[in-house]
Each structure stands twice: as C-alpha cells, then as structure tokens.
Amino acid sequence: MAKSITEQDVINALDQVEEPELHASLVSLHMVQNIVVNDNQVSFDLILTTPACPLKREIEDSARNAVLALGVKNVSIQLKSMIREDPKIKAREGLKIKNIIAIASGKGGVGKSTLAVNVAVALGHSGAKVGLLDADIYGPNTHTMLGVDRIPEPENGRIMPAEQSGIKLISIGLLVDPKQALIWRGPMLHSAIKQFVMDVEWGELDYLIVDLPPGTGDAQISLSQVIDITAVVIVTLPQNVSVDDARRAANMFTQLNIPILGVVENMSYLEMPDGARNTIFGEGGGKKLAQELGVTFLGEIPIDAAIRAGGDNGKPIVEDNKNLESARIFTELACQIAAGVSKLALQDRLPA
C-alpha cells in the first residue's frame, strides 16, 4: 500500500455507494458506523433500514468493493439493522410501535388476510418485532390462518395478544363465540378497534400489520382516527370489477392523507404442468391500477393450492413450505413493503 488509509478515506469511498432502493449514499443515510482501520484491514458496521432489506447482499458487496478499491487487503462488514420509526406514532402516549401498515382491499375474497398473515410472519422471520391486528371485525380469520384459538389471560388490566409463528396477534375472533354474528354499528366498531390498539399489551414492535375489512366503511375511518397509519397496501385481483373496487379504497386513503405504499395483485395466474400461465381472472389489472395511482406495483401472487392449504391448516406457507415459489413471492413482498416503509421514514434525507 503506497500510503496509509484513513477513516476519512473509507468514509469518502462509502459516500460513493448508493443504497439502490433509496437512491442516496450509505453515508448520507447514516448507514455506516464504527469504522476501524488497522494496517491493511478495515472493519465497519453497515446499518440496514430493516432486517428484511431485499437488497442487503447487493449493498454489502458494493460497500466491500468500494473499500477494497482503496488498496486494503481485507474488509470486514457487520450487518445490523435499525428500523426507523414513524414520528406520528411516536407522538402518541403508550404506543411503542414504530410503523403501522394497513392491508386493504375494495372487496372481499381477494386474499387480503392471506397477504397480511404471510407478510407478518415473513417480517418476523427476518428478525423484526411484528404484531398482527385483525381489524376485520365482521369476518375475522387471521387467527385461523395462524392456528390460534385463544389468547392469554389479561395482565394488569391489559389484553395480552396471542403469540404464534414469531408474531403477536389479536383478533375479535379470539374473543367471541365463533358462531356468533357480530351485528355492530359504528360506535361499537370504533370502540373495539380503539381497544385493540390502545389496550393490548403489544410491547415494542417494529411493524404492526393491520388486516382491514374490505370496502370503505366505518372500520377504515375509525382506525385512521385512533392511530396514525404509516402506509397502506392495496390488494386486488386482475379483473376489472376488483380493480374498480380497489380504486375506490385507494381514493379513500388518499382523502384520509394516508400514503399508499403500493398495489399487490393476487390470484394473478395458475401455472400449468407445462409451465404455461393460465390467467383465469384476466391480467394486468394490478399493474394498471398502480400506474394510475402513481405508486409501486409490488408484485403478483399466483393461484396455488399450497397457499390455501396453509391458511386452512393454520400454517402459513412462508413458514410451513418456505421453499416453494409462492412462499418466496410472499417473502419478497414483505421485503418490498419493509423497504417502502423505510423510504417513507427517510424521505427528508433522500434526493429530490
């Protein structure tokens, strides 16, 4: 080595490395810490914005190559994560939740709960602290999809969530007779949702995933009044009638000043034995809606019997059959959602 490498040299090199999702340098995003230079060796911590970062290996390789270009022989990188918190949520007393992500749809039967459950479990597997709130008061089923039939006894007057598959869960389905029809008007609905948010001992969470009921009714409005939702993900089928309803839901959240993180298209295709894709419900609806709304198209979920079986058996596909292609898709969607939330949290540091 012709000259000694300094810490500032390392900083300058890493300042040229761009975080590919956020399009800003690692240094400007405060993702580089604890730099140590010792002769021909450099070590530092790389602080990811989420443990579910979809491009962490790409970022790590780019950072290592940038420092190696200085002429050092060895670069040691310790990957860590620090999930940024939504300042609106932080301002509310008693909540230790960093981000609240709502999963919404314009109509029922599009797989919204399936997405919510699998995204929550996938984020939990990545190392994040995750809760799942089933706010679909009239049709709660996330507890069934997770194989949960009871919650713990209350402690100190607080509702204790169930814990399953690495996440915390609360659902009205765990508190009422499963055969009972819930005929609730707006005030009762508002009270229940408020209780599920404020009176549950969630503890510290990186992400609270909220499974909303379909449509544009009292539950969505109540939730937006009770808590500050960080962002919402819209779920639709490819067909026009589903897209039309999803558009209405998206417009409602826009009116409520809640950011739309992106659109997910479910039941996009059925893969045939010969590898061809049968687009039973049409195609392109989700992507078209995302373009119309000016948001990210997060991806397509295929029709897969293993997804249905996982929900019926209480074993989400991302946990029970994680090597299947459908499980990989859910995990990738979870990573994209986490990355989108990070982008919102760092908006003030990103280039215009």
N, C-alpha and C positions, 0 to 999 in steps of 0.2 A: 504494500500500500504506500503510495507516494507521500501522503500526508495523513495526519490523524483525523478521523471522522469525529465530528462533534454532535451533540444533541441537536443543535440548530440545523445541522446538515440533514439529519434524519427528519426533522420537522419539515424542512423545505421540500424534501423528496416526497413525503407523505401528503403534503399540501397539493401535490400534482395528481394525487389519486382521487378519482371521483366515485362517490357512492352511486352505483348505477340506477337505483330506484329514485333517489332524492336529487341526483344531478348537482351535488355540491361536494366539496373536498372533504376528506376524512377529518382534516384539521379544523376546518370551519364548523363542522358538526360536532366537535369535541369528542371524536371517537377514538382518539389516540391518547393514551395516558401511560405514565410510569416508564418512560424511555430510559434505558440503561445502555451505555456504550462502554465496552470493555475490549480494547485492542481490536481484534478482527471479528468481534461478536456484538450483535445488537439485539436487545430484547425490549418488548413493549406490550402493553395491553391494548387490544382492539375491542372497543366497547360498542357492540351492536345495539341498534334501536329496539330490537326484540329478539328473544331466543328463537323465534320462528322465522328469522330472516331468510327469505328464499334464495338469496344470492351470497350467503356468508362465505362459501368456499371461493367464489369468484373474487370477493373483496379481499379475503385473506391472501390469495395468490397474487393479486395486483399490488397489495401493500408489501409483500415479501420481495417481489421482483423490483419494486421501486427502491427499496433499501439495498438490495444486493447490487444494484447498478452503481452504488456509491463505491464499491470495491471491497465490501466486507465479505467474510467467508461464511458466516453463519448468522441467520436471523431467526430468533425465537419469538413466536407470537402467541399470546394467551388470549383466547376468545372469551369475552364476557358479554353481558348484556345489561342494559339499563333502560327499562321501558318508561318513556316519558308519560306524565300524567296530564289529563285534561284539566286545565286550571278552573274551568267552570264547575267540575265535580268537586275539586279540592275545596272550593269555597263553601260547600255545604257541610255543616257540622255532622259528625258521627259517621260519615262515609269514608272508608279507606279504600275506595275503588278508583283505579287510575283511568280506566276507559270503559265506556258503556256502548256496546254495539248492538243495535236492533236488527233483527232479521224479519223482513216484512214481505207481504205479497198483496196483490189486489184481490185474489180469490183463493178459496180453499183448495186443497188437493194438489198443490204444485210442488210439495216436498220441502216446504219451509222449515218444518220441525226437524226433518231428517238432516237438512243442512245445518241447522242450529246445533243439534246434538253432535254431529261429526266434527264440525269446526271447533266446538268447545273441547271435545276430547283430544283432537289433534293439537290444539294450542297447549292443553295440559301436558301432553306427551313431550312437547318441545321444551318444557321447563317453566312455563308461565303458570302463575296462580290464576285459576279460572273459576268463575261461577256461572251457572245457567239458571235464568229466571224464566219460568214458563208463564207468560202473561196471557196466553190463550185461554182465558177463563172459561169459555163455553166449550172448548174442545181440547183440554189438556192431555198430552200424551208423551211428553218428553220423559216422564218417569218410567213409562212402559218401555220406551226405546232404550233406557239405561238399566232396566231390570230392577227398579227400585219400587218397593211397595209401602214404605213407612219412613218417617223422619224421627230423629232422636227426640227425647223429652225436652221441653223448654228448660233453659237455664237462666236464672236471674231475670225472669220475665221476658226473655228474648227467645224468638223462634230459632231453633237450630236447624240448619239445612242438612239434607242427606249428603253423604259423600260417596261417590261411585266413579270408577274409571278415572280417578285423578282429579275430579272436579267436584264442586259443591253445587247442589241442586235444590230448588224449591219450586213446588207446583201445587196448585189448588187440587190437583188430582190425588195428592197425598194427604189431603185434609178433609175430604168429603167422601161420602159413600159413592163408589164408582158407578152405581146405578142411578144416582140422584141427578135430576136435571137442574141445572143452575139457571133459574129464571131471575136474573138480576137486572135492575135498572141502573142508570148512570151513576147515581151517588154511591150505591153499594159497590159497583165496579171500581170506582175511583178509590174508595176506602180500602178495598182488597189490594189493589196494586200498590198503593202507598204503604200499606203494612208489609207487603212482600219486599219492598225496597228498604224501608227505614227500620223495621222491627225485626229483621232477620240478621242473625249474627254472621255476616259474610266474612268478617275479618279483613285481612289485606288481600286485595285482588288486583291483578294486572288487567284483567278483562272480565267484564260481566256481559255475557251474551244473553240477549233478551229475545225470546221467541214470541212475537206478537201474533194476535189473531189476524185473520185475513180482513181486508177491507179498510175502510176509512172512518171508523166509528169512535165510540167513547173510550175504548181501551187505549188507542193511539194518542188521543188528545190528553187523557188522564196521565199517561206515562210522561208525555212531554212537559206536563205541569209539575209532576212530582220530582223528576230528575232531569238532569241535563244530558241528553243523549249525544255521545261523541259523534256518531255517524250511523247510517243505516245502509243495509244491503238489501236490494230488491231482488226477489226470486220470481221467475216467470217460466212458463212453458213456451215452446217456439210458436205455438199457434196464435193467430191474431186476437181471438177473444180473450186469451190470457194476457197478452201484451197490452190490450186496451185497458184491462183492469189494473195491471201493474203500473201503467202510465198514470192512472188516477191516484194510486197510492203514492207514487213518486211526487206528483204535483202537490199532494197534501203535505208531505215532509218539507218540500221547498217552501210552502206557505208558513210552516212552523219554524223555518230557519234552521232545519236540521240537515247537515251535509249528507249527500248521497255518495257512499263510498264506491258503489259500482253495481252492476247487474250480473246475476248468475242465471243461466238458462238450465233448467232441469229437464230430464227425460228427452234429451236432445236427439238421441238416436238409439237404435238397437243394433248391436253388432252381430252380424250373421256368421254362421260357421265358415263361410268362405272369406270372411274379412270385410265384406261389404257392409255399409251402414244403411239401415232402414229408418228413414226419418218419418216415423209414424205420425207425429204431431206437427209436421211441417218443419221448416228450418229457417234459421236466420233471425227469428223474432227478437231474441235477447240481444243480439249484437246490434240490430237496428234500433232498439229502444235505447241502448247505451249511447249510441251515436247521437240520437235525437236529444237525449238529456245532457250530453256533453260530459259523460262520466266513463269510467273504465269498464270495459266488458271483462269480467273476472274469469269467465270460462263456462264450459259445458259439462254437464253431468249426464252420463248415459243411462239408459234403462238397463238395470242389472238386478237379477233376482237375488243376488247376494246382499244388495243394499236393503231390499225389502225384508229378507230373512233376518238381517241384523237388527232391524227395528222391531220386528215381531218377537225375536228371541231375547231382546234386552242386551244385545252385544253389538255395539256399533261396528260397522265394517272397518273403520280405521284402527280398531283395537283387535277385533277377532280375525279379520282377514286382511291385515295391513299390507300384504304383498300383492294383493290384487290391484289391477289397474284403476278400478273405481276408488279404492282406498287411497291410492296415490293422488288421484284427482282431488279428493276432499282435503287431503293434507296440503296440496299445493294451493287450493283455495284459501285454506286457513292462513297460510304464509302470506298470500297476497293481501288478505284482509288486514293482517297484522302490519304489513308494510304500509298499507294505505293509512292506517291509524297513526303510524309513526310519522308519515309525511304531513298529516294534519297537525300533529303536535309540534313539528319543527318548521311550520310554514314560515315563521318570521325569519328563519335563518337560510331559507332557500333562495336561489337566484330568481329574479323576476322573469 
